[in-house]
Amino acid sequence: MINKRLLIKHLLAHNDENSFYDKKRKIDISYKEGKAKFLKHICALSNSNPKNNSYIVVGVSDEDNNIIGVDFFDDSKIQNLINAYLTNPPIVQYENIPFPHLPDDKVVGLVTIRATNKITSLRKNIWKYYGGSVFFRDGSMSMPKVFDIEIKDVNSKMVEAIENNAQNNIEHTLNGVFDFMKKRQDYNAQYKVFKEYFVVCWAGQKKTVKENTYFSRVDIELINEQVRLFFSALDEVSIFFDNESFKIIEYVNLGLQGSNKYYPLEETIIKFENNASYNIETNLLFEAPQYDKKELFHVYNACNAILEKLKKGVSLTKSEEVDLKNLPATYLICYLNLFHDAVKKLQEAKPYLKAINKELYSLHKETLRILRKIKYS
């Protein structure tokens, strides 16, 4: 089993960007440009490496390989995006890898691309790239190319060597457990061994409501691979496990004018097998709350008025300052009730909320995360 933190260190230490490895400061698939560039790199790496894994490391500065980290990114629907835009799509996995020196809410993203031995191309137009375009790696660049020869496999031995040097061992696993338990001791840190091989650690602030137990500020890691499976500073989570599996049910807090309630968002089940393997299954549980259209028009227009004041630098009233905290979630509710322009308004609000304070920006990012889960399901 590969220790993903070691793998990232080996990629950064021994290889410049090449035909099987790329690094990015960040990726953003919330916009067409960012989505198109991400798909281009996936396409190029898949075509350049038909026989072995390719990797993108996210959260690293280009100039000095400094690990700066990025926000936790939920991978569960990224394959749906790949399948929607690429012909002969590769198998793509995005994993969140914690590093000790990074803040709790930051990780390094590791994208693993496994080709299907067929030429991958864009299925349809996106941004400035045309449907049918084929990309390859040319050194550290992802370039469109015309080809009429068989793709050569030149990287398998090098990739195999890097992966072999990143294999996990008992020392790495024990150190990972001790580090997690020490760092999360204020948040009810626990661990469990599955199939005498896998170690899952988790922590969160515990509370009981009507005999049901929930956790907030949840952090869950698969220690063997140094992979963070879940992280949220805001949402409520239920955790269940037996000897075969570990299950997480995530809830989101939504509502209008103070009448909020928790809605199940997604269920994640990690199933551990006897052959030292595991698989992760995710199921969307969310059913959007529905509201009276007249009431929503009033709330939507109020949000738009606040946004216009932010754009013009006009001071808000006391009641508008209260509503500002709910603005991202309110736009999400409006979108779920077929106010299609609400997504555009939500995106327009991003720089203004970020400039005000960290809490508002976090609420905005959390709303986009929920929206992405729903959209790609």
C-alpha positions as CSV (number, residue, x, y, z in Angstrom):
1,M,0.0,0.0,0.0
2,I,1.4,3.4,-1.0
3,N,1.9,6.1,1.6
4,K,0.6,9.1,-0.4
5,R,2.6,11.6,1.7
6,L,5.8,9.8,0.9
7,L,4.8,9.6,-2.8
8,I,4.4,13.4,-3.0
9,K,7.7,13.9,-1.3
10,H,9.4,11.6,-3.9
11,L,7.7,13.3,-6.8
12,L,8.8,16.8,-5.5
13,A,12.3,15.7,-4.6
14,H,13.4,13.7,-7.6
15,N,11.5,14.9,-10.6
16,D,10.8,18.1,-12.4
17,E,7.4,18.4,-14.1
18,N,7.4,15.9,-17.0
19,S,5.2,13.6,-19.1
20,F,3.8,11.7,-16.0
21,Y,3.8,14.4,-13.3
22,D,2.6,17.9,-13.0
23,K,2.2,20.3,-10.0
24,K,-0.2,23.2,-9.5
25,R,-0.5,25.9,-6.9
26,K,-4.3,25.3,-7.1
27,I,-7.1,24.2,-9.3
28,D,-10.5,25.7,-9.6
29,I,-13.3,23.9,-11.4
30,S,-16.0,26.3,-10.3
31,Y,-15.5,28.3,-13.5
32,K,-15.3,27.3,-17.2
33,E,-11.6,28.4,-17.6
34,G,-10.4,26.4,-14.6
35,K,-12.5,23.4,-15.5
36,A,-11.2,23.5,-19.1
37,K,-7.5,23.7,-18.0
38,F,-8.0,20.9,-15.5
39,L,-9.6,18.7,-18.2
40,K,-6.7,19.5,-20.6
41,H,-4.1,18.4,-18.1
42,I,-6.0,15.2,-17.4
43,C,-6.3,14.5,-21.1
44,A,-2.6,15.1,-21.8
45,L,-1.3,13.0,-18.9
46,S,-3.6,10.2,-19.8
47,N,-2.5,10.2,-23.4
48,S,1.2,10.5,-22.5
49,N,1.1,7.5,-20.1
50,P,-0.9,4.6,-21.5
51,K,0.6,1.9,-19.2
52,N,1.1,3.6,-15.8
53,N,-0.2,6.2,-13.3
54,S,0.3,9.9,-13.8
55,Y,0.0,12.4,-11.0
56,I,-0.9,16.1,-10.4
57,V,0.2,17.5,-7.0
58,V,-1.9,20.5,-6.0
59,G,-0.8,23.0,-3.4
60,V,2.8,23.5,-4.3
61,S,4.5,26.6,-5.5
62,D,6.1,26.3,-8.9
63,E,9.3,28.3,-8.1
64,D,10.7,26.4,-5.1
65,N,8.5,23.3,-4.6
66,N,7.3,24.9,-1.3
67,I,4.2,23.0,0.1
68,I,1.6,25.7,0.7
69,G,-1.5,23.6,0.7
70,V,-5.0,24.1,-0.5
71,D,-8.5,23.7,0.9
72,F,-9.9,20.2,1.4
73,F,-11.6,19.1,-1.8
74,D,-14.2,16.4,-2.0
75,D,-13.4,14.0,-4.8
76,S,-16.7,12.1,-4.8
77,K,-18.1,13.6,-8.0
78,I,-15.0,14.5,-9.9
79,Q,-15.1,11.3,-12.0
80,N,-18.6,12.4,-13.2
81,L,-17.0,15.6,-14.5
82,I,-14.3,13.7,-16.3
83,N,-16.8,11.3,-17.9
84,A,-19.0,14.2,-19.0
85,Y,-16.3,16.0,-21.0
86,L,-13.8,13.4,-22.1
87,T,-14.0,10.6,-24.6
88,N,-12.2,7.4,-23.4
89,P,-11.9,9.0,-20.0
90,P,-9.2,7.8,-17.6
91,I,-9.9,6.7,-14.0
92,V,-9.2,9.8,-11.9
93,Q,-8.9,10.0,-8.1
94,Y,-8.4,13.1,-6.1
95,E,-7.1,12.6,-2.6
96,N,-6.4,15.0,0.3
97,I,-3.1,14.5,1.9
98,P,-2.4,16.2,5.3
99,F,1.1,17.5,6.1
100,P,2.2,18.2,9.7
101,H,3.3,21.8,9.1
102,L,0.0,22.9,7.3
103,P,-3.0,24.4,9.2
104,D,-5.9,22.0,10.0
105,D,-8.0,23.2,7.1
106,K,-5.2,22.8,4.5
107,V,-4.0,19.7,2.6
108,V,-2.0,18.8,-0.5
109,G,-4.2,17.5,-3.3
110,L,-3.0,14.4,-5.1
111,V,-4.7,13.6,-8.5
112,T,-4.0,10.1,-9.7
113,I,-4.7,9.4,-13.4
114,R,-4.9,5.9,-14.8
115,A,-5.3,5.6,-18.5
116,T,-7.5,3.1,-20.3
117,N,-5.0,2.4,-23.1
118,K,-7.1,4.5,-25.6
119,I,-6.7,8.0,-26.9
120,T,-8.5,10.5,-24.6
121,S,-10.0,13.6,-26.2
122,L,-12.5,16.4,-25.4
123,R,-16.0,15.2,-26.0
124,K,-17.4,18.8,-26.5
125,N,-16.4,22.4,-26.5
126,I,-15.4,24.0,-23.3
127,W,-13.9,27.5,-22.9
128,K,-11.4,28.0,-25.8
129,Y,-10.9,24.3,-26.4
130,Y,-12.9,22.5,-29.1
131,G,-14.6,19.2,-28.9
132,G,-12.4,16.5,-30.4
133,S,-9.1,18.1,-29.3
134,V,-6.4,15.7,-28.2
135,F,-3.6,16.8,-25.8
136,F,-0.2,15.3,-24.9
137,R,2.6,16.3,-22.5
138,D,5.5,18.0,-24.1
139,G,8.0,18.2,-21.2
140,S,6.1,20.1,-18.6
141,M,3.5,21.5,-21.0
142,S,0.1,20.1,-22.0
143,M,-0.1,20.7,-25.7
144,P,-2.6,19.9,-28.5
145,K,-1.1,17.5,-31.1
146,V,-2.0,15.7,-34.2
147,F,-0.8,12.1,-34.1
148,D,-0.7,9.1,-36.4
149,I,1.6,6.7,-34.5
150,E,1.2,4.5,-31.6
151,I,1.8,6.0,-28.2
152,K,5.1,4.8,-26.7
153,D,5.4,3.8,-23.1
154,V,8.6,5.4,-21.7
155,N,7.7,6.0,-18.0
156,S,6.6,2.7,-16.5
157,K,9.9,1.8,-14.9
158,M,10.4,5.3,-13.4
159,V,6.9,5.5,-12.1
160,E,7.2,1.9,-10.6
161,A,10.4,2.9,-8.8
162,I,8.9,6.0,-7.3
163,E,5.8,4.1,-6.1
164,N,7.9,1.3,-4.7
165,N,9.9,3.8,-2.7
166,A,6.7,5.2,-1.2
167,Q,5.3,1.9,0.2
168,N,3.9,2.1,3.7
169,N,5.3,0.2,6.7
170,I,4.5,-0.3,10.4
171,E,6.6,2.6,11.6
172,H,4.8,5.1,9.3
173,T,1.4,3.7,10.4
174,L,2.2,3.9,14.1
175,N,3.7,7.4,13.8
176,G,0.6,8.5,11.9
177,V,-1.7,7.2,14.6
178,F,0.3,8.8,17.4
179,D,0.5,12.2,15.6
180,F,-3.3,12.2,14.9
181,M,-4.2,11.3,18.5
182,K,-1.9,13.9,19.9
183,K,-3.0,16.7,17.6
184,R,-6.7,16.0,17.9
185,Q,-6.9,15.1,21.6
186,D,-9.3,18.0,22.3
187,Y,-11.8,16.7,19.8
188,N,-12.6,13.2,21.1
189,A,-9.9,11.5,19.0
190,Q,-10.5,7.8,18.3
191,Y,-9.1,5.0,16.1
192,K,-10.1,1.6,14.9
193,V,-8.3,-1.2,13.1
194,F,-10.2,-2.9,10.2
195,K,-9.3,-6.4,8.8
196,E,-6.2,-6.4,11.0
197,Y,-4.6,-4.0,8.5
198,F,-6.3,-0.7,8.0
199,V,-6.3,2.0,10.6
200,V,-8.9,4.8,10.6
201,C,-8.6,7.8,13.0
202,W,-11.3,10.3,13.5
203,A,-12.1,13.2,15.8
204,G,-14.9,15.8,16.2
205,Q,-16.8,17.8,18.8
206,K,-19.5,15.4,20.0
207,K,-23.1,16.3,20.9
208,T,-26.3,14.3,21.5
209,V,-29.7,15.4,20.2
210,K,-32.7,13.2,21.0
211,E,-30.6,10.1,21.5
212,N,-28.7,10.7,18.2
213,T,-25.0,11.5,18.3
214,Y,-23.5,14.1,15.9
215,F,-20.0,15.5,15.4
216,S,-18.8,18.9,14.2
217,R,-15.3,20.0,13.3
218,V,-14.8,16.5,12.0
219,D,-11.5,15.1,10.8
220,I,-11.1,11.5,9.4
221,E,-7.9,10.0,8.1
222,L,-7.0,6.6,6.6
223,I,-3.6,6.4,8.3
224,N,-2.1,3.6,6.1
225,E,-2.1,5.9,3.1
226,Q,-1.9,9.2,4.9
227,V,-5.2,10.3,3.2
228,R,-7.7,12.6,4.8
229,L,-11.1,11.1,4.0
230,F,-13.2,13.9,5.4
231,F,-12.8,17.4,6.9
232,S,-15.4,20.0,7.8
233,A,-15.3,22.9,10.3
234,L,-19.0,23.6,9.8
235,D,-21.3,20.7,9.0
236,E,-22.8,18.1,11.3
237,V,-21.8,14.5,10.7
238,S,-23.0,11.1,12.0
239,I,-20.4,8.2,12.2
240,F,-21.2,4.5,12.2
241,F,-18.9,1.5,11.9
242,D,-18.6,-2.2,12.3
243,N,-15.9,-4.7,11.6
244,E,-16.3,-4.4,7.9
245,S,-17.0,-0.8,7.1
246,F,-16.9,2.8,8.2
247,K,-19.8,5.1,7.3
248,I,-20.2,8.9,7.4
249,I,-23.5,10.7,6.9
250,E,-23.0,14.5,6.3
251,Y,-25.7,17.0,7.0
252,V,-26.2,20.6,5.9
253,N,-27.9,23.4,7.8
254,L,-30.3,25.3,5.6
255,G,-33.3,27.5,6.0
256,L,-34.8,31.0,5.7
257,Q,-35.3,33.7,8.3
258,G,-34.1,31.6,11.2
259,S,-36.2,28.5,10.5
260,N,-33.2,26.3,9.7
261,K,-33.0,22.5,9.9
262,Y,-30.4,19.8,9.1
263,Y,-30.8,18.0,5.8
264,P,-28.9,14.7,5.0
265,L,-26.5,15.6,2.2
266,E,-24.3,12.6,1.4
267,E,-23.5,9.1,2.7
268,T,-19.9,7.8,2.4
269,I,-19.2,4.2,3.1
270,I,-15.6,2.8,3.2
271,K,-15.7,-1.0,2.8
272,F,-12.6,-2.9,3.8
273,E,-11.8,-6.2,2.1
274,N,-9.9,-9.3,3.2
275,N,-7.3,-8.9,0.4
276,A,-5.8,-5.7,1.8
277,S,-7.9,-3.5,-0.4
278,Y,-10.8,-1.1,0.2
279,N,-13.4,0.8,-1.8
280,I,-15.3,4.0,-1.1
281,E,-18.9,4.4,-2.1
282,T,-20.8,7.7,-2.0
283,N,-24.6,8.2,-2.3
284,L,-26.3,11.6,-2.5
285,L,-29.1,11.7,0.0
286,F,-30.1,15.4,-0.4
287,E,-33.6,16.5,-1.1
288,A,-33.8,20.2,-1.6
289,P,-36.2,22.2,0.6
290,Q,-39.0,23.8,-1.4
291,Y,-40.4,27.2,-0.6
292,D,-43.2,29.5,-1.7
293,K,-42.1,31.4,-4.8
294,K,-43.4,34.7,-3.6
295,E,-41.5,34.4,-0.4
296,L,-38.4,33.5,-2.3
297,F,-38.7,36.4,-4.7
298,H,-38.7,38.7,-1.7
299,V,-35.6,37.1,-0.1
300,Y,-33.8,36.8,-3.4
301,N,-34.3,40.5,-4.2
302,A,-33.1,41.4,-0.6
303,C,-29.9,39.4,-1.2
304,N,-29.4,41.1,-4.6
305,A,-29.7,44.5,-2.9
306,I,-27.1,43.6,-0.3
307,L,-24.8,42.4,-3.1
308,E,-25.2,45.7,-4.9
309,K,-24.3,47.6,-1.8
310,L,-21.1,45.5,-1.4
311,K,-20.1,46.2,-5.0
312,K,-20.6,50.0,-4.5
313,G,-19.0,50.1,-1.0
314,V,-22.2,51.3,0.7
315,S,-22.5,50.5,4.4
316,L,-25.1,47.9,5.4
317,T,-27.8,48.3,8.0
318,K,-27.8,46.2,11.1
319,S,-30.4,43.8,9.7
320,E,-28.5,43.5,6.4
321,E,-25.4,42.6,8.3
322,V,-27.3,39.7,9.9
323,D,-28.6,38.7,6.4
324,L,-25.1,38.9,5.0
325,K,-24.1,35.8,7.0
326,N,-26.9,33.8,5.4
327,L,-26.4,35.2,1.9
328,P,-24.4,32.2,0.4
329,A,-26.9,29.6,1.8
330,T,-29.9,31.8,0.7
331,Y,-28.6,31.9,-2.9
332,L,-28.2,28.1,-2.8
333,I,-31.8,27.7,-1.7
334,C,-33.0,30.0,-4.4
335,Y,-31.0,28.0,-7.0
336,L,-32.5,24.8,-5.8
337,N,-35.9,26.3,-6.2
338,L,-35.1,27.1,-9.9
339,F,-33.8,30.7,-9.6
340,H,-31.1,29.8,-12.1
341,D,-29.3,33.2,-11.9
342,A,-28.7,32.7,-8.2
343,V,-25.5,30.7,-9.0
344,K,-24.1,33.7,-10.9
345,K,-24.9,36.0,-8.0
346,L,-23.2,33.6,-5.6
347,Q,-20.0,33.7,-7.7
348,E,-20.2,37.5,-7.9
349,A,-20.3,37.7,-4.1
350,K,-17.1,35.7,-3.6
351,P,-14.5,38.6,-3.6
352,Y,-16.6,40.8,-1.4
353,L,-17.3,38.2,1.2
354,K,-13.6,37.2,1.2
355,A,-12.6,40.8,1.8
356,I,-14.9,41.2,4.8
357,N,-13.7,38.3,6.9
358,K,-12.6,34.7,7.0
359,E,-15.9,33.4,8.4
360,L,-18.0,34.7,5.5
361,Y,-15.5,33.4,3.0
362,S,-15.6,29.9,4.6
363,L,-19.4,29.9,4.4
364,H,-19.2,30.8,0.7
365,K,-16.7,28.0,0.0
366,E,-18.9,25.5,1.9
367,T,-21.9,26.5,-0.1
368,L,-20.0,26.0,-3.4
369,R,-18.9,22.6,-2.1
370,I,-22.5,21.6,-1.5
371,L,-23.5,22.9,-4.9
372,R,-20.8,20.9,-6.6
373,K,-21.9,17.7,-5.0
374,I,-25.5,18.2,-6.1
375,K,-24.6,19.4,-9.6
376,Y,-22.4,16.5,-10.5
377,S,-24.8,13.9,-9.2
